[in-house]
C-alpha cells in the first residue's frame, strides 16, 4: 500500500487556501476543512488522469458518506495551515454542536513559490475549482460526488483513479484547390442565384403565415371563468401532502453498470 507524501499534501492544502485568498470577492477568501479536503481530492484526480492513474499525494481515498474522504489528508489540514501562519476563525453554529472552522491567508510570494513547485495538473485543478466553487459546500460536494472514481465506487470502498479518456482528434480539412477565373465566375453566379432563391422562399413563407394568422380574442372574465379558477385551485390543493420516510436500496445498486456511465 502506498503511503501518503505529507510534504506534497501540505503544499496542496496551502496552495488551495492561498488561491482562495486571491479572490476578488472578500467573502470567498476563506475555506473550511471540508472544502480544503475536497480540493486536495480534485488535485489528486487531475494528476492521476494526466499521470497514468498515479495521484500526487498518494493518499488513500475512500467513498465515505457523501463523497471522497481521506482521514490522513484531513489530519494534515491544521498543521499545514499553522505552518504558514494562516488565520483560523471559529464560528458558532446553531446547526452543529461544534464550532465551524474557517481558514484565511493571503501571501502572494508563497503562492508564486508553491505554483512553481507543484506540477501543472495540480495547479490547474486548484485554480479552476477554487475559482468555480469557492466555499460553496453544496456545489462542491455535488461536483466531487459526480467524478469518475466516485461513480465506480461502493460505500466505504477505496477509490480507483483512472487515466483520462482519450479525446478524438478531428480530421484535418483538406485545402480546396484553387479555382480558375471561369470557375470562380460560375461559382459567384451560383451563390448570387442561391441568395435570390432563398429570399423568395422566405418571402413566400412570411406571406403564407400572414394568411393563416389568427387574431386572438380577449378572454371572457365571466362567472364560468371564475368558477374554473376555483376548481383548479381545489385540484391543486387536494391529495396527500409531502411526507417523510426512508428509502431502502439493494446493495447491488452500487455496482450497477448504469451508475458508472459517464454523463455530462
C-alpha angles and dihedrals in degrees: 000000000000118000121225117255101234094196093053092046092051092051093052091049091049094046092051092053092044090051089054089049090061096057118120092226107078091208091059095057097089130070136189129222093264091055094048093048093052092048089054088052092051090049090051089048095053092044090051093049090054098037106051096274096309115134120219100232098035090225120157106243120197137182102255124170104315105349150356116322137183117181092198091056092048091053091054096055099085097040091048093051096041087055091063094041094248117179114252121203128188115208120193112231126191088205096062134043093225127057118263113248122218128181129202134182138158118189115144094185093054090043091056091045093053090043089061094044099048122076118256097251090055094047092046093049095049094047095047098043099041091049092047101042105017108169094336096128097185095052093043094051091047090052097049092044089059096052120116098254090052093050089056098044136090125218111288089004123130116259119242116216115213136197115261114267112256117258115228113241115230115239115252113255110238115243111250118244118253114263125229119240091258093049091048091052092052091047092051090050092050092050092050092049091048090055091051092049093049092050090050092051092048091050090050091051092050090050091050092050090051090055092051095042112126118208107227117235119224114252121259109240094201134134092280090056094052093043087055092053091052090049092051091049090052091051091050094051097043129094130043119323127228114294138188128248145127127267118215122207130191114248089241089074090078093058096042114133091228092058092063095051115117114243132180 
